[in-house]
């Protein structure tokens, strides 16, 4: 059983996927139940990549992905 787990593409550190991406995906899965923490992790690390490309239905800015940073006006 451990051999089949270690060869799974989601955890195979010897494969083509960079280790940083694999770790980022696993961390996001672990903190997914804490919504704001998961959102902050995607913003901080950029992983998982597919979360950044999705957006809610009826988005005010379609095609822009998730919020990265709210811009401040120049008067601030």
C-alpha positions as CSV (number, residue, x, y, z in Angstrom):
1,X,0.0,0.0,0.0
2,X,2.7,2.6,0.7
3,X,4.3,2.0,-2.7
4,X,1.1,2.7,-4.5
5,X,0.6,5.9,-2.5
6,X,4.2,7.1,-3.1
7,X,3.8,6.7,-6.9
8,X,0.6,8.7,-7.0
9,X,1.1,11.8,-9.2
10,X,-0.2,14.1,-6.4
11,X,2.6,13.0,-4.0
12,X,5.4,11.8,-6.3
13,X,8.4,14.1,-5.5
14,X,10.5,12.4,-8.2
15,X,8.1,13.2,-11.0
16,X,7.8,16.1,-13.4
17,X,5.7,18.3,-11.0
18,X,7.8,20.7,-8.9
19,X,8.0,19.9,-5.2
20,X,6.9,23.4,-4.3
21,X,3.6,22.9,-6.2
22,X,3.0,19.5,-4.7
23,X,3.5,20.8,-1.2
24,X,1.4,23.9,-1.9
25,X,-1.5,21.7,-3.2
26,X,-1.3,19.4,-0.1
27,X,-1.2,22.4,2.3
28,X,-4.2,24.0,0.6
29,X,-6.1,20.7,0.9
30,X,-5.3,20.5,4.6
31,X,-6.5,24.0,5.4
32,X,-9.4,24.0,3.0
33,X,-12.1,23.9,5.8
34,X,-10.8,27.3,7.0
35,X,-11.9,29.4,4.1
36,X,-10.0,32.6,4.7
37,X,-6.8,30.7,5.4
38,X,-7.1,28.7,2.2
39,X,-7.8,31.9,0.2
40,X,-4.7,33.6,1.8
41,X,-2.5,30.6,1.0
42,X,-3.5,30.7,-2.7
43,X,-2.7,34.4,-2.7
44,X,0.6,33.9,-0.9
45,X,2.0,30.9,-2.7
46,X,0.1,30.8,-6.0
47,X,-0.8,27.1,-5.4
48,X,-3.0,25.4,-6.3
49,X,-2.9,27.0,-9.7
50,X,-6.4,25.9,-10.7
51,X,-8.0,27.8,-7.9
52,X,-6.7,31.1,-9.2
53,X,-8.3,30.5,-12.6
54,X,-11.8,29.9,-11.2
55,X,-14.3,32.6,-10.3
56,X,-17.7,32.7,-8.8
57,X,-20.8,32.7,-11.0
58,X,-22.0,36.2,-11.7
59,X,-18.6,37.8,-11.0
60,X,-18.5,41.6,-11.4
61,X,-15.2,41.3,-13.3
62,X,-15.4,38.1,-15.4
63,X,-12.1,36.7,-16.7
64,X,-10.0,38.4,-13.9
65,X,-9.7,35.3,-11.6
66,X,-9.6,35.7,-7.8
67,X,-8.8,38.9,-5.9
68,X,-5.1,39.4,-5.4
69,X,-5.0,42.8,-3.8
70,X,-7.5,45.6,-3.7
71,X,-5.9,48.7,-5.2
72,X,-5.8,51.9,-3.1
73,X,-6.6,55.3,-4.6
74,X,-3.7,57.6,-5.0
75,X,-5.1,59.9,-2.3
76,X,-4.6,57.3,0.5
